[in-house]
Every structure is written in C-alpha cells, then in structure tokens.
Amino acid sequence: MEDSAASVLKRAVELDSASRFQESLVCYQEGIDLLLSVLKATKDEKKRAYYRNKITSYMNRAEEIKEYVVKEKEDGKCHKQIKIGEDSKGFSYEKLFQEYLNETVTEVWVEDPYIRQAHQLYNFLRFCEMLVKGPCRMKTIHLLTSHEEGHGKSQQMGALEEIQQSLKNFGITLDIAYSSSIHDREIRFNNGWMFKIGRGLDYFKKPQRKHLSTMALKPESLN
C-alpha cells in the first residue's frame, strides 16, 4: 500500500507541475487516502511522524488546488466549448486563446502529431507569434509532434529549427520532441488552462497546392 501511495502521489506532483490541476487534485486525494491507511497500520513512532508530515504537506497543497479550481468554476472559466463550423471565419488564434493569456503565462505545451507539412508549420509559427506578442511573459514553449515521412522530414526539422532560433532571439526556448505514438492534440498553459482541439492548430483550411510552392516559412517575421 505504501508503494501504491507513493506512485499515486508522484503522479499528482507531476500533474501539478504541468498545471493540470483538476487531474492532480484527484491523484492527491487518492494518494492521501492511501497514505492515511499506511499511517494507521504503522506502529513505529518515527515512521508515523514522517507519514503525518507528508500527509499534512500533501493536504495543504490539495487544499490550495481545490480553492483554485472552485474559484475557476465560480468564475465560469473551467469549461468552455467552441464549435467552428465549415467555412466559418473570425476564429484566429488570438480570438481563441487571447482571453486566457496573461502575465502569469510563461510556459506552454503543444502536443500535436501534425506539425509536419508546410501549412502546418506555418500555423505553428503564427501561434508562436501570438505568444511572443504578449501579454504573457513567455519563457519556454514545448512542442511534441511526429516526424514527417520521406524527404519531408528534413524540411520539417529545418523549419522547426529556424523557428527555434528566431524565438531564441526573444529569450524564449523552444523545446522540440518527436514521438511516433502521439495521437491526441492538446495545448496547455502553465496558468492551468488546457485546450482540447479536435484538429489541433490545423483547423484552418489547407491552402491550395498551387500556393504551397510559393508559401515560405519566415521565422524572422517574429522580429
């Protein structure tokens, strides 16, 4: 039971660090219950004191998260669904994300398997531009995506490295990672907001092929 408690609480801390507060609260509560059972079954006073301190620490953090989540619910900010219909207009990245960006946002996680083709890379660039413009004080952007196949792989990596260098000029680190098993699309801000987007950043219509050859990725446009 002690191992189970440790495993659950470790996951709670990981989710907490990733600003996935509602999920972390569930894990904290489950882990605390397990640790309380361990405490009841322990006779050694030193171990009991150790467990009590741990439980108190986790309970204090869980209470802080609970108060935050309750406040967000009261403000009506916990859940919002936006449906973008076919041929709709006026749904820029600024329109969707700007109200959730403030000075507390310094880190963003983007998980999207399709930041690969030219127009998708261009979309990601525009998303980064929005973050650079503020009002957030961006420090790190994490991108988890999948590799393009064939000859497009080198073009994809080259474009992302250019964006990475351009962001570096603004004191922003772009952390790029690749996964062959990623499927879900998700964007998270470190102020607690999480966005589940069915098409990820690629909800715009794909440009006609005749335009792709003239479309250039220009990370320097961030300047």
Helices and strands as residue ranges (DSSP letters): H 2-17, H 21-41, H 45-74, H 93-97, G 98-100, E 107-111, H 118-133, E 140-145, H 152-168, E 173-178, E 186-189, E 194-196, H 209-212, G 219-222
